[in-house]
């Protein structure tokens, strides 16, 4: 009788273990994740720095191009897109295996991938052109303000495309980050920017709004691509997407450059650049490099976390632009800029705190052997 009970307990224990194992495997298939390690956090910090520094540098260099004699939106557009060759060595040196992606899936067809990369490239070219027009006609502070609307667009697209959940800390972060950039409108000094007509100002405003909407949509579509099409892929896919979409966008920009006839004015524009020919070439090159690091960081954050997190980091960097303008363009630092910076940091800390809570929750549930819950913030693509 005792042996029979012992056998029954052994069988029951085996069934419980199998059930937990099945739940764990199922949670992995559903895209849940193990608690993050230090390597993952290093990647996040690196990508975030790429976004903040790349965005700030490319925006300021774009403003420098216009202020010192540049007039062509197509040349400005090419300089924003043509830096992708510097990422080719990184693509070939990328690790063959990912430490976070464990699910093996069937590879998508080359035709489908080519179609996706081509569509992303056209979208990238479109919103880069609109950004170039907006930066031409708007002061930097106003441009940064309008760009903050990309967070609202991305949140909207994430809600419909990814069923993004909004916790109180996420909502607090989104509100604070948006307000911090909105405050910049109150310190805009029209005297510091070349006077433009109301019509051109309106065109710049509308184009920047359109570019922000396009950028927010593209971030959400990129996350959808990682989730549905590139399941279980390595970080090499991040470089691959950036390189191919930038190639398509650069070709589109070159077509526009020759179609518009602006290429004929290139030598004249270079000769008349206030800082000299060498500075003109360096400005174009540095803009290209900074823009590529920004795009790489943005897509890297989508790969590791989500499109909404990537956009939040981008919006965090917008108040940094006026601060850097104080250093490099000797703009005045007023109380509004300081308040905007404090709100941006507060919003970002709120976002990171939610990340901390989600990571602890995942760690505790993982260690207890229960099914891992899906974090509303760290919604890792799978």
C-alpha positions in Angstrom: 0.0 0.0 0.0 2.9 2.4 0.9 4.6 1.6 -2.4 1.4 2.4 -4.3 1.0 5.8 -2.7 4.7 6.5 -3.3 4.2 5.6 -7.0 1.1 7.9 -7.3 3.0 10.8 -5.7 5.9 10.3 -8.1 3.6 10.3 -11.1 1.8 13.4 -9.9 5.1 15.2 -9.3 6.2 14.3 -12.9 2.9 15.7 -14.3 3.4 18.9 -12.4 6.9 19.3 -13.7 5.8 18.6 -17.3 3.0 21.1 -16.9 5.4 23.8 -15.7 7.8 22.9 -18.5 5.0 23.2 -21.0 3.9 26.6 -19.5 7.5 27.8 -19.7 8.0 26.7 -23.3 4.6 28.3 -24.2 5.6 31.5 -22.6 8.8 31.6 -24.7 6.8 31.1 -27.8 4.4 33.9 -26.9 7.4 36.3 -26.7 8.0 36.4 -23.0 11.5 36.9 -21.8 13.9 35.9 -19.1 15.2 38.6 -16.7 17.7 40.9 -18.3 21.4 40.6 -17.6 24.1 43.2 -17.7 24.9 42.6 -21.4 21.3 43.5 -22.3 21.5 46.7 -20.2 24.8 47.6 -21.9 23.2 47.2 -25.3 20.3 49.5 -24.2 22.6 52.2 -22.9 24.7 52.0 -26.1 21.7 52.3 -28.4 20.2 55.1 -26.3 23.4 57.1 -26.6 23.4 56.5 -30.3 19.9 57.9 -30.5 20.4 61.0 -28.3 23.9 62.0 -29.6 23.1 61.1 -33.2 19.8 63.0 -33.2 21.3 66.1 -31.5 24.4 66.2 -33.8 22.5 65.6 -37.0 19.9 68.3 -36.2 22.6 70.9 -35.2 24.7 70.1 -38.2 21.6 70.4 -40.4 20.9 73.8 -38.9 24.6 74.8 -39.5 24.3 73.8 -43.1 21.4 76.2 -43.7 22.7 79.0 -41.5 26.1 79.2 -43.3 24.8 79.3 -46.9 23.3 75.9 -47.7 20.0 76.2 -49.7 19.2 72.8 -51.1 16.8 70.4 -49.3 17.9 67.6 -51.6 21.6 68.0 -50.6 20.6 68.2 -47.0 18.6 65.0 -47.5 21.4 63.1 -49.1 23.7 64.1 -46.3 21.2 62.6 -43.8 21.0 59.3 -45.6 24.3 58.5 -47.3 26.3 57.4 -44.3 25.2 53.8 -44.3 28.4 52.3 -45.7 30.1 52.8 -42.4 27.8 50.2 -40.9 28.8 47.5 -43.4 31.8 46.2 -41.4 29.6 46.1 -38.3 27.1 44.0 -40.1 29.7 41.4 -41.1 31.3 41.4 -37.6 27.9 41.1 -35.8 27.6 37.9 -33.6 26.1 35.0 -35.5 23.9 34.1 -32.5 21.7 36.2 -30.3 21.7 35.8 -26.5 18.1 36.9 -26.3 16.4 35.3 -29.3 15.9 31.6 -28.8 13.0 30.7 -31.0 13.9 29.1 -34.3 11.5 29.9 -37.2 11.4 29.5 -40.9 13.3 32.2 -42.8 11.2 34.7 -44.8 11.6 34.6 -48.5 14.1 37.0 -50.2 11.3 38.6 -52.2 9.3 39.4 -49.1 12.3 40.8 -47.3 13.3 42.9 -50.4 9.7 44.3 -50.5 9.8 45.2 -46.8 13.2 46.9 -47.0 12.2 48.8 -50.2 9.0 50.0 -48.5 11.0 51.1 -45.4 13.5 52.9 -47.7 10.8 54.9 -49.5 9.2 55.8 -46.1 12.6 56.8 -44.7 13.2 59.0 -47.8 9.7 60.6 -47.5 9.9 61.7 -43.9 13.6 62.7 -44.2 12.6 65.1 -47.0 9.9 66.5 -44.9 12.3 66.9 -41.9 14.7 68.8 -44.2 12.0 71.2 -45.3 10.9 71.7 -41.7 14.4 72.4 -40.5 14.8 74.9 -43.4 11.8 77.0 -42.4 11.6 76.6 -38.6 13.8 77.7 -35.7 15.6 74.8 -34.0 13.5 75.1 -30.8 10.2 75.1 -32.7 11.4 72.2 -34.9 12.2 70.2 -31.7 8.8 71.0 -30.3 7.0 69.8 -33.3 9.1 66.6 -33.5 7.9 65.7 -30.0 4.6 64.9 -31.6 6.2 61.7 -32.9 5.8 60.2 -29.5 2.0 60.7 -29.6 1.8 59.3 -33.1 3.9 56.3 -32.2 1.9 55.6 -29.0 -1.3 55.6 -31.2 0.2 53.3 -33.7 1.5 51.0 -31.0 -1.9 50.8 -29.4 -3.5 49.6 -32.6 -0.7 47.5 -34.1 0.8 46.0 -30.9 -2.0 46.3 -28.3 0.5 48.4 -26.2 -0.5 48.5 -22.5 -0.2 51.9 -20.7 0.7 51.7 -17.0 0.5 54.8 -14.8 4.3 55.2 -15.0 4.3 54.9 -18.8 1.5 57.5 -19.1 3.4 59.8 -16.7 6.5 59.5 -18.7 4.8 60.2 -22.0 3.1 63.3 -20.6 6.3 64.7 -19.0 8.4 64.1 -22.1 5.8 65.7 -24.3 5.4 68.7 -22.0 9.2 69.1 -21.8 9.5 69.6 -25.5 6.3 71.7 -25.7 7.8 74.2 -23.3 10.5 75.0 -25.9 8.1 77.0 -27.9 8.0 79.7 -25.2 11.8 80.4 -25.5 11.8 80.5 -29.3 13.5 83.7 -30.4 12.5 84.6 -34.0 15.4 87.0 -34.2 17.8 84.1 -34.1 16.5 82.6 -37.2 16.3 83.8 -40.7 13.0 85.5 -41.3 10.6 83.5 -43.4 7.1 84.3 -44.7 4.1 82.9 -43.0 3.4 80.6 -45.9 6.9 79.0 -45.7 6.6 78.8 -41.9 3.3 77.0 -42.3 4.9 74.7 -44.8 7.7 73.9 -42.5 5.3 73.2 -39.6 3.1 70.9 -41.7 6.0 69.0 -43.1 7.5 68.5 -39.7 4.2 67.2 -38.4 3.9 64.9 -41.4 7.5 63.7 -40.9 6.8 63.0 -37.2 3.7 60.9 -38.1 5.7 59.0 -40.7 8.6 58.4 -38.2 6.2 57.1 -35.6 4.5 54.8 -38.0 7.8 53.4 -39.3 8.9 52.6 -35.8 5.7 50.6 -35.1 6.0 48.8 -38.5 9.6 48.0 -37.8 8.6 46.4 -34.5 5.9 44.5 -36.3 8.5 43.2 -38.7 10.7 41.9 -35.9 7.7 40.3 -34.3 6.0 38.7 -37.3 8.6 38.3 -40.0 12.1 38.2 -38.3 11.4 36.0 -35.3 14.4 34.7 -33.5 16.8 36.7 -35.7 20.2 38.0 -34.4 21.3 41.6 -33.9 22.8 41.4 -37.4 19.3 42.0 -38.7 19.4 45.4 -37.1 22.4 46.4 -39.3 20.8 44.7 -42.3 17.6 46.8 -42.0 19.4 50.0 -41.5 21.8 49.4 -44.4 19.2 48.3 -47.0 16.5 50.9 -46.1 19.2 53.6 -46.1 20.4 52.4 -49.5 16.9 52.7 -51.0 16.3 56.1 -49.4 19.7 57.4 -50.6 19.0 56.3 -54.2 15.6 58.1 -54.0 17.3 61.2 -52.7 19.9 61.2 -55.5 17.1 60.9 -58.0 15.4 63.9 -56.5 18.8 65.8 -56.4 19.3 65.3 -60.2 15.7 65.8 -61.1 15.5 69.1 -59.3 18.7 70.3 -60.9 20.2 71.2 -57.5 23.3 69.1 -58.3 24.4 71.9 -60.7 24.7 74.3 -57.8 26.8 72.0 -55.6 30.1 73.5 -56.6 28.8 77.1 -56.2 27.2 76.3 -52.8 30.5 74.8 -51.6 32.5 77.8 -52.7 30.1 80.2 -51.1 29.8 78.3 -47.8 30.8 80.8 -45.1 33.1 78.3 -43.3 34.9 77.3 -46.4 35.0 74.2 -48.7 36.7 71.9 -46.2 34.1 72.7 -43.5 31.3 72.2 -46.0 32.6 68.7 -46.8 33.1 67.9 -43.1 29.6 69.1 -42.2 28.1 66.8 -44.8 30.2 63.8 -43.7 29.5 64.4 -40.0 25.8 64.8 -40.7 25.8 61.5 -42.5 27.6 59.6 -39.8 25.5 61.1 -37.0 22.3 60.3 -38.8 23.3 56.7 -39.3 24.1 56.3 -35.6 20.7 57.7 -34.8 18.9 55.3 -37.0 21.0 52.4 -35.8 20.2 53.3 -32.2 16.5 53.7 -32.9 16.1 50.3 -34.6 18.4 48.6 -32.0 16.0 49.8 -29.2 13.1 48.4 -31.2 14.8 45.1 -31.5 15.7 44.9 -27.8 12.6 46.5 -26.3 9.8 48.2 -28.3 9.1 51.1 -30.7 7.5 53.1 -27.9 10.6 52.8 -25.8 12.8 53.8 -28.8 10.6 56.9 -29.4 10.7 57.9 -25.7 14.5 57.9 -25.8 14.3 60.0 -29.0 12.0 62.5 -27.4 14.2 62.6 -24.3 17.0 63.8 -26.6 15.0 66.7 -28.1 15.5 69.1 -25.1 19.2 68.3 -25.4 19.4 70.1 -28.7 18.8 73.6 -27.3 21.3 72.9 -24.6 23.9 72.0 -27.2 22.9 75.0 -29.2 24.0 77.1 -26.2 27.5 75.5 -26.4 28.0 75.5 -30.1 25.9 78.4 -31.3 26.0 80.6 -28.2 22.3 80.7 -27.7 21.0 82.0 -24.4 20.1 79.6 -21.6 16.8 80.6 -20.0 14.6 79.2 -17.3 12.2 77.5 -19.8 15.1 75.4 -21.2 16.1 74.4 -17.7 12.5 73.4 -16.8 12.2 71.4 -20.1 15.4 69.5 -19.3 14.2 68.7 -15.8 10.9 67.4 -17.0 12.5 65.3 -19.7 14.8 63.7 -17.1 11.8 63.2 -14.8 9.8 61.5 -17.5 12.7 59.3 -18.5 13.3 58.2 -14.9 9.6 57.3 -14.7 10.0 55.2 -17.8 13.2 53.5 -16.4 11.4 52.8 -13.1 8.7 50.9 -14.9 11.4 49.0 -16.6 12.9 48.2 -13.3 9.6 47.0 -11.9 9.0 44.8 -15.0 12.5 43.3 -14.8 12.1 42.4 -11.1 8.7 40.9 -11.8 10.0 38.8 -14.6 13.0 37.7 -12.5 10.8 36.6 -9.6 8.4 34.7 -11.8 11.2 33.1 -13.7 13.0 31.9 -10.6 9.7 30.5 -9.1 9.2 28.4 -12.3 5.8 30.0 -13.1 4.7 31.3 -16.4 6.5 34.5 -17.3 4.3 37.5 -17.6 4.5 39.8 -20.6 5.7 43.3 -19.6 3.7 46.2 -20.9 6.8 48.3 -21.2 9.6 45.8 -22.0 7.6 44.2 -24.7 10.4 42.4 -26.4 9.8 41.6 -30.0 9.9 37.9 -30.9 
